[in-house]
Amino acid sequence: MLIGVPREVKTDEYRVAMLPVGAEELTRAGHKVLVEAGAGVGSGISDEMYAINGATIVNTANEVWSAADLIVKVKEPQATEWPLIRPGQLIFTYFHFAASEELTRSVMATGATALAYETLRGPKGDLPCLTPMSEVAGRMSIQEGAKYLERPQLGRGILLAGVPGVAPAHIAILGGGVVGKSAARIAAGFQADVVLLDISVDRLRYLEDIMPPNVNTLFSDRHNIREQLRLADLVIGAVLVEGARAPRLVTREDLKLMKPGAVIIDVAVDQGGCIETTKPTTHSNPTYVVDGIVHYCVTNMPGAVGRTSTYALCNVTLPYVLRLANQGLAAATTADPGLANAVNLHKGRITNRPVADTFGLPFTAFAP
């Protein structure tokens, strides 16, 4: 099989979808790997490193897309890439279709097969390709929150840890999954006052057991959320519904409960956001203010730490790339139902029910 690795073109995206060891493993297995020149620069990986490990370096994205049977990416194809997609081509990347009907319809129209990292299930029912980036984004949410709470960034002028005689920041984290757990650990290290909210009591019991004393848990309902908004200096949106649009937990009216200069970091923005006032931003222009509340809603947070993120991502994606290359789509997805769950679009049809339901479009069960 011919595997293509294009350079990412999303604004401020510095990750790359394959490490040099991936090129070596694939070429050793008899496949050919095309890497667009400069694809790894943002992660500190030179073209030469790919070349000495068996990859062929090509100068343009068109050379990659026009030849490859399997495209391996990090972020969803951008509008400039849609015309390059071919019928029957396999595209393995983060898609987050439920956040964009335009993207969904555009990829449907190509006739390609879209395998989404974020819905691929592991043998234990986990989300192995989503987990490492959720860990990165969760950790980053606290360091970004700390920065934007500073007064020059229009925040409240709050130090997360406080100092003797002055209370630390109060941080409310909506969602106790991978993002929420990762954020809480870092926030606890800053000595902030942290509350984790989730709708699963079992999850809250687990979090209560593993978290330090300055992290408390709370059942997530409208009353508790509103009370936490009143108290919070920093709110982290960390809600995930697999494949579907994130539920709206905070309305614009709720912002009136918050302190002027408080900060919201909506990590759920990739799936549409869990705050009504969320809109996608970039690392170059990451924040905006609504009703006195600073919003940080960057859609590719881990892209800013490209080296860490690339290695964390490729560690988990390479085994699946090898399976697809060695076995082909039909055999690989038949052998692994978790990989089949990654197929969101196939032959112009939506094969992921939450995506279909989000836009009121027909759902077709995946049949390779």
C-alpha angles and dihedrals in degrees: 000000000000112000121196128203111190124192111261113252102185111118113275094358111147102167126103126207100229138040123215089255088060090056090050095049093048096047091047087056090055100261130124123235124203117194122188112235112265094015093129101037094099089056095045095257117130128212088244091060090056093044096052088052094056105271124132113229116218128187104229141041090233090063090055098044096042094053108031124098090193123034115200115197142157104222133034115278110273123227091264089057099048094083089054095059115103131210111265093016116138115229118191114189145097106299107165089191095176089069094060130036090184092058091045095052093042094054091043089056092057094061091227125140112247116205109188120208090209096063099039108118126212126219091270093050092260127132102244098177094047097045101072094050090045088054091051094046092047092053092043092051091070097047090047090046090051090053097047093047086067114104096238086060090052093258128132094269093249127157108214094222097041116205133255107301094016122086120243123241119284112231124192117196116197106208131028100217127108094301093046095046092048092048092048093052093053093042090051089053088056087056092241124153102255133191121187117201125196138155094229114084090193090056091048090052090052092048091047089056097050103036126089120251096268091064116079129182130226134182110252113240133132095266095049093045092052092048091051091050089057091053101037128106089178129025121193117201104211104157124138132182106180112254093345135098113276114257116252105245099165123047127201088251088058091061088073088070092060129090115257109262094024114143132231120198106190105196088171090070090105087067095042098281133267094241118078092223094052118124126169118267136178136233088253092056104016106160144048134173126240119181091341095308120119112228123200109188108159110167096210104037095159089055090078091064094046099165096052093041096046094053092044092050099043092049088067102032100051096073090055092046088053092050093050092047096045099040106023125233098290098049095038095051093042090053093045118038089186090062090046087057088062091065104100099162129024129174092346095311133108110245097176112082099206090054092049091047093049092062100027091245127144118276121217121189111241114258114172 
